[in-house]
Amino acid sequence: MYRYNYIILGSGWDLYRHAYSDIIGLSNVKYYKRPVENHVLNLIHRIHTNQLINSIVSIPGKKWWNYLYYNTKFDEPRPLCFIIFYDWYLMNNGVISHIRAKYPHSKIVVVFSDLVDAKVMRYTNAPVYMVYIKKESDFVVSFDFKDAEKYGIVYHNVPYSVHEPKFENKSDKNVDVYFIGQAKDRLEKIMDVFYCLKRHGLSLNFILSNVPEDKRIVSNEITYLDGIKLSYDENLQNVINAGCILEILQKGGTGYTVRTLEAVAYGRKLLTDNSYIMQAPFYSESCVSFFRNPNDIDVGFLSGIVPGETVDYHYKEKLSPKEFLNFIESNIS
């Protein structure tokens, strides 16, 4: 039995709705995917808080939106705990101070699901002021080991709900290795790994976004997304049809990304350049292979990849957001 009623100021991205689906709908949890549910008000809100517009001229009154958020009633009277995604914090001026004024006895947890240094303040592009965030909240959570150590905050992996796959292994679409991600600062490494895997005769499905035209190659095993969003269900279909998931971190990253969680949840082998993976409680040499550079990739591991084959990490149940709530309750009084 949980001690708190939880209000999660989350994300509308279907990835996070999937990740938190184990607890969305519980009697003591309300998950907000966007600040305003009403479609008309949501449109006005998006214009009012638009980053480009406000970078040119700051529109006054943004704090007043806080009065429309999270007006939630629960069946059981318990203390409130707010879990605030950092992107929500960036978007809404004074959200924490408003919560403190309206619910003075509530607890507040701020969650970073991306690298801290990858974030800037929404309207000023100033770097994250962690000292202020830590002072405002009861504690701050990061999915990244080094960020947690660097900023003196708490580490926890990104929660992930595991459901029996509703997708079929489509043999005509099966591949050995699947990768999806933005180019960011890792495009050169992504392509080096692509060529390495091709040299070893593996079939591939790479989906890349934000790749400049002059950096692209023509291949039927690479799909470039140009303003087209792949739904999370489509991504999971690709996971199910692969024998191995490839993870390549942003420079400086050390946390387990969603790619790792998908591999564990759906029983696919994992090829990763995250050195911290060998400390993971689910690590197994038969399921996971670490490489520092493409030339380090274990050929023996590659030869053991079978498209659509399921492996067991004996850990997927522990990824659940229910465990995340337990973790929060053990860290707040």
Residue frames as qw, qx, qy, qz and C-alpha x, y, z in Angstrom:
[[0.000, 0.888, 0.460, 0.000, 0.00, 0.00, 0.00],
 [0.418, 0.412, -0.016, 0.810, 1.42, 3.36, -1.03],
 [0.281, -0.512, -0.469, 0.663, 1.55, 6.20, 1.50],
 [0.023, 0.426, -0.094, -0.900, 1.04, 8.93, -1.11],
 [0.590, 0.684, 0.422, -0.078, -1.32, 9.94, -3.87],
 [0.485, -0.244, 0.415, 0.730, 0.81, 10.69, -6.93],
 [0.449, 0.844, 0.166, -0.242, 0.35, 13.44, -9.49],
 [0.649, -0.124, 0.453, 0.598, 2.74, 12.91, -12.40],
 [0.318, 0.848, -0.043, -0.422, 3.36, 15.92, -14.62],
 [0.735, -0.099, 0.593, 0.314, 4.61, 13.81, -17.48],
 [0.014, -0.374, 0.559, 0.740, 4.86, 13.76, -21.25],
 [0.733, 0.409, 0.146, -0.524, 2.48, 13.33, -24.16],
 [0.305, 0.502, -0.764, -0.266, 5.11, 11.29, -26.01],
 [0.905, -0.074, -0.207, -0.365, 3.69, 7.80, -26.52],
 [0.578, 0.280, -0.680, 0.352, 6.96, 6.29, -25.27],
 [0.025, -0.222, 0.627, -0.746, 6.31, 7.65, -21.78],
 [0.723, -0.107, 0.063, -0.680, 2.65, 6.75, -21.80],
 [0.871, 0.102, -0.477, -0.061, 3.83, 3.19, -22.52],
 [0.411, 0.316, -0.663, 0.541, 6.62, 3.35, -19.94],
 [0.184, -0.144, 0.554, -0.799, 4.28, 4.49, -17.14],
 [0.598, -0.155, -0.460, -0.637, 1.23, 2.48, -18.21],
 [0.496, -0.158, -0.823, 0.229, 1.55, 0.04, -15.26],
 [0.185, -0.351, -0.578, 0.713, 0.52, 2.83, -12.88],
 [0.240, -0.007, -0.203, -0.949, -1.61, 5.06, -15.11],
 [0.619, -0.271, -0.519, -0.524, -5.15, 4.38, -13.97],
 [0.454, -0.204, -0.749, 0.437, -4.28, 3.31, -10.41],
 [0.277, -0.824, -0.482, -0.108, -6.62, 4.90, -7.87],
 [0.464, -0.781, -0.042, 0.416, -3.74, 6.82, -6.27],
 [0.438, -0.217, 0.420, 0.765, -2.05, 7.99, -9.50],
 [0.442, 0.831, 0.279, -0.193, -3.00, 10.74, -11.95],
 [0.568, -0.116, 0.421, 0.698, -0.77, 11.11, -15.01],
 [0.304, 0.856, 0.131, -0.398, -0.94, 14.39, -16.94],
 [0.737, 0.199, 0.403, 0.505, 0.42, 14.09, -20.46],
 [0.275, 0.485, 0.183, 0.810, 0.02, 17.80, -21.17],
 [0.067, -0.028, -0.424, 0.903, -0.60, 20.94, -19.08],
 [0.480, 0.231, 0.222, -0.817, -4.15, 21.54, -20.35],
 [0.391, 0.156, 0.903, 0.092, -6.46, 18.73, -21.50],
 [0.434, 0.742, 0.385, -0.337, -9.07, 20.97, -23.16],
 [0.680, 0.306, 0.399, 0.534, -8.14, 21.20, -26.87],
 [0.175, 0.892, 0.177, 0.377, -8.94, 24.90, -27.28],
 [0.429, -0.885, 0.179, -0.006, -7.14, 25.91, -24.08],
 [0.820, -0.225, 0.347, 0.397, -4.27, 23.63, -24.98],
 [0.563, 0.574, 0.271, 0.529, -3.83, 25.48, -28.28],
 [0.090, -0.950, 0.005, -0.300, -3.86, 28.85, -26.49],
 [0.702, -0.653, 0.244, 0.146, -1.41, 27.51, -23.93],
 [0.811, 0.081, 0.312, 0.488, 1.00, 26.30, -26.64],
 [0.348, 0.757, 0.150, 0.532, 0.96, 29.72, -28.30],
 [0.352, -0.912, 0.051, -0.205, 1.31, 31.58, -24.99],
 [0.685, -0.598, 0.386, 0.156, 4.29, 29.46, -23.89],
 [0.836, 0.510, 0.036, 0.199, 5.88, 29.07, -27.34],
 [0.695, -0.429, 0.103, 0.568, 9.64, 29.18, -26.97],
 [0.461, 0.303, 0.331, 0.766, 10.36, 31.04, -30.22],
 [0.098, -0.821, -0.324, -0.461, 7.77, 33.76, -29.55],
 [0.569, -0.815, -0.096, 0.062, 8.91, 34.23, -25.96],
 [0.714, -0.182, 0.131, 0.663, 12.56, 34.40, -26.98],
 [0.258, 0.479, 0.281, 0.790, 11.63, 37.49, -29.04],
 [0.269, -0.452, 0.136, -0.840, 9.19, 39.07, -26.60],
 [0.119, -0.083, -0.909, 0.391, 8.28, 37.62, -23.23],
 [0.424, -0.469, -0.474, -0.613, 4.49, 37.25, -23.03],
 [0.186, -0.303, 0.596, -0.720, 3.32, 38.11, -19.50],
 [0.724, -0.128, 0.159, -0.659, 0.96, 36.00, -17.43],
 [0.616, 0.218, -0.744, -0.142, 2.39, 32.52, -18.05],
 [0.035, 0.139, -0.841, 0.521, 2.29, 31.73, -14.32],
 [0.577, 0.025, 0.245, -0.779, -1.50, 31.99, -14.32],
 [0.709, 0.147, -0.594, -0.351, -1.75, 28.70, -16.24],
 [0.195, 0.176, -0.884, 0.385, -0.66, 26.96, -13.03],
 [0.441, 0.018, 0.483, -0.757, -4.16, 27.52, -11.62],
 [0.793, 0.229, -0.176, -0.537, -5.65, 25.22, -14.30],
 [0.491, 0.359, -0.794, 0.005, -3.24, 22.32, -13.80],
 [0.419, 0.031, -0.867, 0.267, -3.60, 19.12, -11.78],
 [0.488, -0.246, 0.279, -0.790, -6.87, 19.86, -10.00],
 [0.551, 0.045, -0.821, -0.145, -7.14, 16.25, -8.95],
 [0.642, -0.391, 0.343, -0.563, -9.33, 14.50, -6.40],
 [0.329, 0.230, -0.916, 0.015, -8.46, 11.02, -5.13],
 [0.704, -0.386, -0.511, -0.307, -10.68, 8.37, -3.55],
 [0.753, -0.435, -0.359, 0.339, -8.42, 7.94, -0.53],
 [0.078, -0.977, 0.108, -0.167, -7.16, 10.97, 1.43],
 [0.850, -0.190, 0.004, 0.491, -3.37, 10.62, 1.42],
 [0.208, -0.748, 0.199, 0.598, -0.53, 13.14, 1.30],
 [0.687, 0.722, 0.052, -0.072, 0.33, 14.29, -2.22],
 [0.546, -0.424, 0.468, 0.550, 3.58, 13.61, -4.06],
 [0.545, 0.792, -0.027, -0.273, 4.24, 15.39, -7.36],
 [0.693, -0.132, 0.499, 0.503, 6.57, 13.74, -9.88],
 [0.315, 0.876, 0.022, -0.364, 7.58, 16.46, -12.33],
 [0.792, 0.296, 0.263, 0.465, 9.34, 15.72, -15.62],
 [0.369, -0.451, 0.052, 0.811, 11.99, 18.36, -16.15],
 [0.145, 0.268, 0.544, 0.782, 10.58, 19.37, -19.55],
 [0.245, -0.766, -0.566, -0.181, 7.35, 20.31, -17.76],
 [0.469, -0.663, -0.177, 0.557, 9.37, 22.33, -15.27],
 [0.341, -0.100, 0.329, 0.875, 11.00, 24.20, -18.17],
 [0.012, 0.461, 0.629, 0.626, 7.68, 24.95, -19.83],
 [0.367, -0.766, -0.469, -0.242, 5.75, 26.26, -16.85],
 [0.163, 0.524, -0.346, 0.761, 6.94, 29.28, -14.95],
 [0.301, -0.368, 0.479, -0.738, 6.73, 28.92, -11.18],
 [0.746, -0.155, -0.545, -0.350, 5.17, 25.45, -11.24],
 [0.584, -0.112, -0.696, 0.404, 6.95, 24.29, -8.08],
 [0.026, 0.030, -0.392, 0.919, 6.38, 27.50, -6.11],
 [0.562, -0.165, -0.226, -0.779, 2.70, 27.30, -7.09],
 [0.744, -0.174, -0.641, -0.076, 2.47, 23.70, -5.86],
 [0.400, -0.029, -0.615, 0.679, 4.19, 24.68, -2.60],
 [0.215, -0.087, 0.190, -0.954, 1.67, 27.47, -2.05],
 [0.687, -0.116, -0.295, -0.654, -1.39, 25.41, -2.94],
 [0.932, -0.206, -0.293, -0.055, -0.28, 22.13, -1.35],
 [0.070, -0.831, 0.470, -0.287, 2.21, 23.14, 1.36],
 [0.665, -0.413, 0.601, -0.161, 2.53, 19.62, 2.79],
 [0.914, 0.397, 0.016, -0.087, 3.13, 17.87, -0.56],
 [0.620, -0.415, 0.497, 0.443, 6.36, 16.23, -1.68],
 [0.549, 0.788, -0.110, -0.258, 8.01, 17.15, -5.00],
 [0.708, -0.220, 0.550, 0.385, 10.31, 14.97, -7.09],
 [0.416, 0.771, -0.239, -0.419, 11.91, 16.36, -10.27],
 [0.849, 0.013, 0.500, 0.173, 12.93, 13.76, -12.88],
 [0.189, 0.702, -0.488, -0.484, 15.61, 14.12, -15.56],
 [0.882, 0.183, 0.433, -0.008, 15.18, 11.54, -18.33],
 [0.669, 0.664, -0.047, 0.330, 17.91, 13.17, -20.44],
 [0.638, -0.013, -0.238, 0.733, 21.41, 14.45, -19.71],
 [0.202, -0.808, -0.310, 0.459, 21.33, 17.59, -17.57],
 [0.237, -0.477, 0.310, 0.788, 23.80, 19.38, -19.86],
 [0.165, 0.274, 0.748, 0.581, 21.50, 18.66, -22.82],
 [0.094, -0.793, -0.601, -0.030, 18.84, 20.89, -21.26],
 [0.203, 0.118, -0.090, 0.968, 18.62, 24.69, -21.17],
 [0.169, 0.466, 0.533, -0.686, 16.04, 27.02, -19.69],
 [0.455, 0.555, 0.683, 0.138, 13.15, 27.27, -22.11],
 [0.236, 0.935, 0.263, 0.038, 13.02, 31.02, -22.74],
 [0.146, -0.935, 0.288, 0.148, 16.53, 32.21, -21.95],
 [0.846, 0.400, -0.322, 0.143, 18.67, 29.25, -23.11],
 [0.189, -0.716, 0.575, -0.348, 20.55, 29.54, -19.82],
 [0.433, 0.159, -0.883, 0.090, 22.04, 26.31, -18.43],
 [0.670, -0.507, -0.517, -0.163, 20.17, 24.30, -15.85],
 [0.101, -0.605, 0.458, -0.644, 20.48, 25.85, -12.39],
 [0.658, -0.154, -0.737, 0.008, 20.60, 22.63, -10.39],
 [0.195, -0.004, -0.613, 0.766, 21.20, 24.33, -7.04],
 [0.400, -0.023, 0.093, -0.912, 17.85, 26.09, -7.34],
 [0.715, -0.057, -0.534, -0.448, 16.01, 22.95, -8.49],
 [0.548, -0.064, -0.768, 0.326, 17.41, 20.95, -5.55],
 [0.006, 0.007, 0.472, -0.881, 16.40, 23.71, -3.16],
 [0.528, -0.025, -0.117, -0.841, 12.83, 23.82, -4.52],
 [0.812, -0.031, -0.471, -0.344, 12.19, 20.06, -4.57],
 [0.793, -0.507, 0.287, -0.177, 12.44, 17.25, -2.04],
 [0.552, -0.388, 0.625, 0.391, 14.81, 15.35, -4.29],
 [0.501, 0.656, -0.314, -0.470, 15.91, 15.15, -7.89],
 [0.827, -0.026, 0.557, 0.072, 16.24, 11.95, -9.92],
 [0.321, 0.665, -0.501, -0.452, 18.46, 11.32, -12.95],
 [0.977, 0.165, 0.084, -0.108, 18.62, 8.28, -15.20],
 [0.646, 0.615, -0.341, 0.296, 22.34, 8.90, -15.73],
 [0.813, -0.365, -0.266, 0.367, 24.99, 7.63, -13.29],
 [0.512, 0.100, -0.075, 0.850, 27.52, 10.40, -13.91],
 [0.154, -0.589, -0.180, -0.773, 24.90, 13.16, -13.75],
 [0.700, -0.629, -0.310, -0.131, 23.69, 11.81, -10.42],
 [0.752, -0.283, -0.165, 0.572, 27.24, 11.87, -9.06],
 [0.359, 0.313, 0.089, 0.875, 28.16, 15.22, -10.65],
 [0.229, -0.527, -0.136, -0.807, 25.12, 17.11, -9.35],
 [0.045, -0.093, 0.770, -0.629, 24.61, 15.27, -6.07],
 [0.678, 0.008, -0.010, -0.735, 21.20, 13.93, -7.07],
 [0.680, -0.105, 0.689, -0.229, 19.62, 10.47, -6.95],
 [0.213, 0.278, -0.783, -0.514, 20.04, 7.81, -9.64],
 [0.635, 0.189, 0.688, -0.296, 17.24, 5.57, -10.88],
 [0.216, 0.056, 0.775, 0.592, 16.73, 3.91, -14.22],
 [0.420, 0.027, -0.229, -0.878, 13.90, 5.15, -16.43],
 [0.567, 0.092, 0.715, -0.399, 10.78, 3.18, -15.40],
 [0.347, 0.230, -0.668, -0.617, 9.39, 0.89, -18.06],
 [0.748, 0.046, 0.425, -0.509, 6.14, -1.09, -18.13],
 [0.003, 0.248, -0.915, -0.319, 6.47, -4.56, -19.59],
 [0.739, 0.237, 0.280, -0.566, 3.51, -6.04, -21.45],
 [0.667, 0.103, 0.704, 0.220, 3.18, -9.15, -23.52],
 [0.023, -0.286, 0.454, 0.844, 3.95, -8.04, -27.08],
 [0.600, 0.504, 0.455, -0.422, 0.86, -7.52, -29.19],
 [0.425, 0.697, -0.406, -0.410, 2.98, -7.69, -32.32],
 [0.976, 0.097, 0.191, 0.021, 3.93, -10.72, -34.37],
 [0.419, -0.477, 0.574, 0.518, 7.34, -11.76, -35.56],
 [0.691, 0.668, 0.069, -0.267, 6.98, -10.96, -39.23],
 [0.807, -0.170, 0.403, 0.397, 9.58, -13.20, -40.83],
 [0.568, 0.625, 0.274, 0.460, 9.71, -11.07, -43.96],
 [0.004, 0.919, -0.085, 0.385, 10.82, -8.12, -41.81],
 [0.821, -0.531, 0.027, 0.207, 13.16, -9.92, -39.40],
 [0.417, 0.779, -0.350, 0.312, 16.64, -8.45, -39.07],
 [0.728, -0.049, -0.494, 0.474, 19.71, -9.21, -36.98],
 [0.360, -0.281, -0.329, 0.827, 20.27, -5.73, -35.51],
 [0.002, 0.829, 0.462, 0.315, 17.94, -2.78, -34.95],
 [0.357, -0.249, -0.233, 0.869, 18.94, 0.81, -34.13],
 [0.046, 0.818, 0.430, 0.378, 16.85, 3.95, -33.84],
 [0.454, -0.625, -0.219, 0.596, 17.99, 7.38, -32.72],
 [0.217, 0.974, 0.012, -0.062, 18.85, 10.97, -33.48],
 [0.716, 0.484, -0.226, 0.449, 22.24, 11.72, -34.98],
 [0.490, -0.868, 0.007, 0.082, 23.11, 14.24, -32.24],
 [0.038, -0.844, 0.529, 0.076, 26.87, 14.06, -31.57],
 [0.620, -0.272, 0.736, 0.016, 27.26, 10.39, -32.48],
 [0.766, 0.550, -0.008, -0.332, 26.57, 10.12, -36.21],
 [0.349, 0.647, -0.675, -0.062, 30.15, 9.17, -37.10],
 [0.246, -0.268, 0.896, -0.254, 30.16, 6.34, -34.58],
 [0.728, 0.286, 0.434, -0.446, 26.71, 5.15, -35.68],
 [0.710, 0.617, -0.227, -0.253, 27.89, 4.87, -39.27],
 [0.131, 0.564, -0.812, 0.073, 31.16, 3.17, -38.29],
 [0.473, -0.060, 0.813, -0.334, 29.15, 0.53, -36.44],
 [0.751, 0.476, 0.160, -0.428, 26.78, 0.21, -39.39],
 [0.552, 0.636, -0.518, -0.149, 29.66, -0.56, -41.76],
 [0.113, -0.414, 0.876, -0.221, 31.23, -2.96, -39.26],
 [0.632, 0.121, 0.652, -0.401, 28.02, -4.96, -38.90],
 [0.737, 0.577, -0.075, -0.344, 27.59, -5.04, -42.67],
 [0.285, 0.615, -0.733, -0.047, 31.11, -6.43, -43.09],
 [0.229, -0.178, 0.920, -0.265, 30.11, -9.31, -40.82],
 [0.211, -0.134, -0.843, -0.476, 27.10, -10.06, -42.99],
 [0.055, 0.400, 0.760, -0.510, 24.35, -9.01, -40.59],
 [0.000, -0.612, -0.574, -0.544, 20.98, -7.74, -41.73],
 [0.213, -0.194, -0.369, 0.884, 20.16, -4.31, -40.34],
 [0.046, -0.793, -0.517, -0.320, 17.35, -1.87, -39.70],
 [0.348, -0.224, -0.232, 0.880, 18.69, 1.60, -38.84],
 [0.016, 0.843, 0.468, 0.264, 16.28, 4.51, -38.37],
 [0.457, -0.176, -0.146, 0.859, 17.99, 7.90, -38.06],
 [0.061, 0.915, 0.387, 0.099, 16.68, 11.43, -37.58],
 [0.142, -0.966, 0.112, 0.185, 18.27, 14.88, -37.83],
 [0.708, -0.149, 0.432, 0.538, 20.91, 13.74, -40.29],
 [0.160, 0.705, -0.200, -0.661, 22.13, 16.49, -42.66],
 [0.819, 0.531, 0.048, -0.210, 21.63, 15.71, -46.35],
 [0.444, 0.726, -0.524, 0.046, 25.37, 15.74, -47.06],
 [0.244, -0.456, 0.810, -0.275, 25.98, 13.13, -44.33],
 [0.830, 0.103, 0.368, -0.406, 23.52, 10.56, -45.66],
 [0.060, -0.284, 0.876, 0.384, 24.29, 7.40, -47.58],
 [0.723, 0.108, -0.274, -0.625, 21.94, 5.47, -49.84],
 [0.087, 0.137, -0.978, 0.131, 21.02, 2.11, -48.29],
 [0.597, -0.328, -0.498, -0.536, 17.86, 0.07, -48.09],
 [0.642, -0.326, -0.627, 0.296, 18.84, -0.71, -44.49],
 [0.212, -0.234, -0.321, 0.893, 18.74, 2.93, -43.34],
 [0.006, -0.770, -0.569, -0.289, 15.58, 5.02, -43.02],
 [0.227, 0.038, -0.196, 0.953, 15.94, 8.76, -42.51],
 [0.069, -0.738, -0.656, 0.141, 13.12, 10.54, -40.72],
 [0.182, 0.185, 0.109, 0.959, 12.47, 14.06, -41.97],
 [0.343, -0.116, 0.157, -0.919, 9.88, 15.58, -39.67],
 [0.755, -0.154, -0.481, -0.418, 8.05, 12.24, -39.61],
 [0.392, -0.460, 0.650, -0.461, 7.53, 10.73, -36.19],
 [0.502, 0.024, -0.856, -0.119, 7.67, 6.99, -35.80],
 [0.689, -0.521, -0.024, -0.503, 4.99, 5.89, -33.36],
 [0.302, -0.519, 0.757, -0.257, 6.18, 3.95, -30.35],
 [0.864, 0.109, 0.429, -0.242, 4.08, 0.96, -31.44],
 [0.752, 0.633, -0.184, 0.002, 5.93, 0.96, -34.77],
 [0.067, 0.708, -0.662, 0.237, 9.21, 1.07, -32.89],
 [0.609, -0.285, 0.675, -0.304, 8.17, -1.91, -30.76],
 [0.908, 0.365, 0.131, -0.159, 7.26, -3.87, -33.86],
 [0.528, 0.708, -0.445, 0.150, 10.82, -3.31, -35.07],
 [0.288, -0.563, 0.699, -0.333, 12.16, -4.44, -31.68],
 [0.831, -0.015, 0.479, -0.282, 10.15, -7.67, -31.84],
 [0.851, 0.523, 0.002, -0.037, 11.38, -8.35, -35.39],
 [0.299, 0.764, -0.535, 0.203, 15.06, -7.98, -34.42],
 [0.868, -0.129, -0.427, 0.216, 17.45, -10.39, -32.79],
 [0.577, -0.255, -0.252, 0.734, 19.57, -7.65, -31.21],
 [0.006, -0.975, -0.218, -0.047, 19.12, -4.02, -30.18],
 [0.602, 0.244, -0.118, 0.752, 22.00, -1.61, -30.76],
 [0.292, -0.922, -0.221, 0.130, 22.58, 1.18, -28.23],
 [0.559, 0.273, -0.063, 0.781, 25.01, 4.04, -28.93],
 [0.307, -0.737, -0.420, 0.432, 25.09, 6.69, -26.22],
 [0.162, 0.956, -0.004, 0.246, 25.33, 10.44, -26.55],
 [0.526, 0.381, -0.454, 0.611, 28.79, 11.63, -25.64],
 [0.102, -0.360, 0.503, -0.779, 29.03, 11.71, -21.87],
 [0.771, -0.249, -0.108, -0.576, 26.02, 9.44, -21.33],
 [0.085, 0.307, -0.914, 0.252, 26.21, 6.61, -18.79],
 [0.576, 0.031, 0.534, -0.618, 22.61, 5.68, -17.98],
 [0.318, 0.181, 0.911, 0.189, 20.59, 2.80, -19.36],
 [0.280, 0.159, -0.250, -0.913, 18.60, 4.22, -22.27],
 [0.762, 0.186, 0.224, -0.579, 15.21, 3.09, -23.50],
 [0.658, 0.426, -0.583, -0.213, 17.03, 0.82, -25.97],
 [0.136, 0.260, -0.894, 0.338, 18.42, -1.16, -23.03],
 [0.476, 0.055, 0.576, -0.663, 15.02, -1.31, -21.35],
 [0.770, 0.337, -0.156, -0.519, 13.42, -2.58, -24.56],
 [0.493, 0.376, -0.785, -0.011, 16.05, -5.31, -24.89],
 [0.062, -0.111, 0.860, -0.493, 15.42, -6.49, -21.32],
 [0.558, 0.178, 0.365, -0.724, 11.64, -6.15, -21.54],
 [0.816, 0.397, -0.049, -0.418, 11.21, -7.99, -24.84],
 [0.854, -0.216, 0.459, 0.117, 14.08, -10.44, -24.55],
 [0.705, 0.687, -0.059, 0.166, 16.37, -9.20, -27.30],
 [0.764, -0.139, -0.058, 0.628, 20.16, -9.29, -27.18],
 [0.048, -0.991, -0.052, 0.112, 21.90, -5.96, -26.59],
 [0.708, 0.207, 0.030, 0.675, 24.99, -4.53, -28.27],
 [0.184, -0.965, -0.181, -0.050, 26.04, -1.36, -26.43],
 [0.523, 0.466, -0.287, 0.654, 28.91, 1.09, -25.93],
 [0.452, -0.751, 0.105, -0.470, 27.79, 1.84, -22.36],
 [0.411, 0.344, -0.762, 0.363, 30.63, 0.64, -20.10],
 [0.376, -0.249, 0.542, -0.709, 28.30, 0.83, -17.09],
 [0.810, 0.006, -0.320, -0.492, 26.27, -2.04, -18.54],
 [0.629, 0.144, -0.739, 0.194, 28.59, -4.56, -16.89],
 [0.012, -0.093, 0.652, -0.752, 27.47, -3.25, -13.49],
 [0.590, -0.141, -0.184, -0.773, 23.81, -3.74, -14.34],
 [0.549, -0.179, 0.711, -0.401, 21.90, -6.27, -12.20],
 [0.851, 0.363, 0.260, -0.277, 20.61, -7.87, -15.41],
 [0.264, 0.725, -0.581, -0.258, 24.00, -8.12, -17.14],
 [0.869, -0.054, 0.492, 0.026, 24.80, -11.46, -18.76],
 [0.162, -0.485, 0.634, 0.581, 27.56, -12.19, -21.29],
 [0.316, 0.248, 0.875, 0.269, 25.16, -14.38, -23.24],
 [0.187, 0.801, 0.568, -0.041, 22.66, -11.50, -23.65],
 [0.014, 0.990, -0.002, -0.137, 24.80, -8.34, -23.65],
 [0.779, 0.115, 0.096, 0.609, 28.00, -7.34, -25.43],
 [0.151, -0.920, -0.012, 0.360, 29.94, -4.15, -24.68],
 [0.706, 0.340, 0.174, 0.596, 32.17, -2.43, -27.24],
 [0.275, -0.664, -0.059, 0.693, 34.22, 0.73, -26.89],
 [0.196, 0.546, -0.410, -0.704, 34.90, 1.19, -30.61],
 [0.838, 0.331, -0.092, -0.423, 33.47, -0.58, -33.67],
 [0.528, 0.479, -0.700, 0.033, 36.70, -2.58, -34.05],
 [0.162, -0.289, 0.812, -0.481, 36.11, -3.99, -30.54],
 [0.778, -0.005, 0.039, -0.627, 32.78, -5.58, -31.39],
 [0.474, -0.250, 0.840, -0.085, 32.75, -9.27, -30.44],
 [0.429, 0.244, -0.654, -0.573, 32.43, -11.32, -33.62],
 [0.161, -0.093, -0.976, 0.113, 31.40, -14.37, -31.61],
 [0.218, 0.405, 0.569, -0.682, 28.50, -12.44, -30.10],
 [0.417, 0.414, -0.244, -0.772, 27.41, -11.29, -33.55],
 [0.333, 0.148, -0.868, -0.337, 27.43, -14.82, -34.90],
 [0.055, -0.233, -0.920, 0.310, 25.05, -15.84, -32.12],
 [0.332, 0.277, 0.187, -0.882, 22.37, -13.31, -33.05],
 [0.117, 0.302, 0.906, 0.272, 19.16, -14.90, -34.34],
 [0.235, -0.195, -0.192, -0.933, 16.41, -12.62, -35.70],
 [0.658, -0.351, -0.273, -0.608, 13.33, -12.75, -33.49],
 [0.659, -0.103, -0.699, 0.258, 14.94, -15.00, -30.87],
 [0.469, -0.785, -0.016, -0.405, 13.96, -14.35, -27.25],
 [0.524, 0.171, -0.646, 0.529, 16.48, -14.35, -24.41],
 [0.550, -0.735, -0.375, -0.128, 15.73, -14.00, -20.69],
 [0.223, 0.570, -0.399, 0.683, 17.43, -11.41, -18.49],
 [0.534, -0.436, -0.686, 0.234, 15.38, -12.50, -15.43],
 [0.258, -0.228, -0.284, 0.895, 14.81, -8.85, -14.59],
 [0.015, -0.388, -0.457, -0.800, 12.00, -7.30, -16.63],
 [0.391, -0.710, -0.579, -0.084, 9.49, -7.20, -13.77],
 [0.496, -0.543, -0.238, 0.635, 11.84, -4.92, -11.80],
 [0.248, 0.164, 0.282, 0.912, 11.67, -2.22, -14.50],
 [0.122, -0.699, -0.663, -0.240, 8.06, -1.38, -13.62],
 [0.032, -0.560, 0.084, -0.823, 7.09, 2.15, -12.54],
 [0.742, -0.590, -0.234, -0.215, 5.49, 0.46, -9.52],
 [0.803, -0.190, -0.201, 0.528, 9.04, -0.20, -8.36],
 [0.283, 0.421, -0.026, 0.861, 9.82, 3.47, -9.05],
 [0.448, -0.679, -0.122, -0.569, 7.03, 4.54, -6.71],
 [0.863, -0.433, -0.210, 0.151, 8.41, 2.17, -4.08],
 [0.644, 0.142, -0.118, 0.742, 11.81, 3.77, -4.58],
 [0.039, -0.593, -0.031, -0.804, 10.35, 7.25, -4.11],
 [0.668, -0.641, -0.172, -0.335, 8.51, 6.23, -0.95],
 [0.861, -0.279, -0.186, 0.383, 11.72, 4.84, 0.52],
 [0.513, 0.180, -0.038, 0.839, 13.48, 8.17, -0.13],
 [0.164, -0.499, -0.029, -0.850, 10.92, 10.61, 1.24],
 [0.101, -0.113, -0.803, 0.577, 9.63, 10.86, 4.77]]
